[in-house]
Amino acid sequence: MANDLKKLLSEARSPERLSAKEWIAALSEDFQELHGDRLFGDDAAIVGGVGRINGQAVTLIGIQKGKNLQENLEVNFGSPHPEGYRKAQRLMRQAEKFKRPVVTLIDTAGAYCGVDAEKRGQGAAIAESLLQMSDLNVPILAIIIGEGGSGGALALGLANQVWMLENTFYAVLSPEGFASILWKDASRSIEAAELMKIDAASLKEMQICDRVFPESLNGEKLSPSKTVRMVKTALCEQLAKWQDFSSKAVTLERYQRFRKY
């Protein structure tokens, strides 16, 4: 079990994984990126805009990681600032106005916890995101495409459906952070991960995630394109299903999903 979790953490954090921008390009057509929170600035750690999936207009919002040091510096290693979450909120309000479903792509170790982020209201930005998503009258689908760490991930995860890839995790904080708090020893992260049940299979069993997509078959790794095709097919089916839902039914479905915990 320990070896499996060690491998999971390595896979989820691998720079070889498809980034949010790559997922957006693979899932949608005619994507138009939008920038800025209209309050402070544009956070490169969160990318968002409007595209079409199978002809249907959709708002896509993702947390972006880089493939190398330079790219990671540009996107703050995928740890958003408050203006990133406020940009996401702006795009969600726009989606609601024009009755577009929202798809979020989550890959972050957590929201940035630096002094500047705290000065600009990091905690409030995450809370406002959760409040807005809870009441949004268009459907929201969240997909964990890598790390799903802490409130930084949850801020885009309050959705009607939460999907995960096989080699991803979703947790209240990183296993290293959990081990540091509980045992004052970050090196016990694998032990912490086992206690936390952060893997997709465990979360599916506990109904915290609704669907898990394979990234391997009979021990052989699938190509990212095959996983993307599976996700896109399921996404098109889910979007078609939601077309028959009223605004009230959409918000009620989301409410009931979280009330069952």
Secondary structure, DSSP 8 states (H G I E B T S, - for coil): -HHHHHHHHHHHT-TTS--HHHHHHHH-EEEEEE---SSS---TTEEEEEEEETTEEEEEEEE---SSHHHHHHTGGG---HHHHHHHHHHHHHHHHTT--EEEEEEES-S--SHHHHHTTHHHHHHHHHHHHHH-SS-EEEEEEEEEEHHHHHTTT--SEEEEETT-EEESS-HHHHHHHHHS-GGGHHHHHHHHT-BHHHHHHTTSSSEEE-SEETTEE--HHHHHHHHHHHHHHHHHHHTT--HHHHHHHHHHHHHT-
